[in-house]
Amino acid sequence: MLFVVVIGWLASALFCAILANEKGYLPAAWFFGGYFSGFLH
């Protein structure tokens, strides 16, 4: 179960980083923001 949660967090982080990069924002900051807020989704 924990493995599934971590995969969900990583998917959320990558999604945030990709969108941030497309919009011209710093992807690393959005990656960590998406990772730490991934549990909210």
C-alpha positions in Angstrom: 0.0 0.0 0.0 2.8 2.4 0.8 4.4 1.7 -2.6 1.1 2.9 -4.3 1.1 6.1 -2.2 4.7 6.9 -3.0 4.0 6.3 -6.7 1.1 8.7 -6.5 3.2 11.3 -4.9 5.9 11.0 -7.6 3.3 11.2 -10.3 1.9 14.4 -8.8 5.3 15.9 -8.4 6.3 15.1 -12.0 3.0 16.5 -13.3 3.5 19.8 -11.4 7.1 20.1 -12.6 6.2 19.5 -16.2 3.4 22.1 -16.1 5.7 24.6 -14.3 8.3 24.1 -17.0 5.8 24.7 -19.8 4.6 27.9 -18.1 8.2 29.2 -17.5 8.3 28.6 -13.7 11.1 26.9 -11.8 10.3 23.2 -12.1 12.3 22.0 -9.1 10.3 24.1 -6.7 7.1 22.9 -8.2 8.3 19.3 -8.1 8.8 19.5 -4.3 5.6 21.4 -3.9 3.7 18.7 -5.8 5.5 15.9 -3.9 4.7 17.3 -0.5 1.1 18.1 -1.5 0.5 14.9 -3.4 -1.2 13.3 -0.4 -4.0 15.9 -0.8 -5.1 14.6 -4.2 
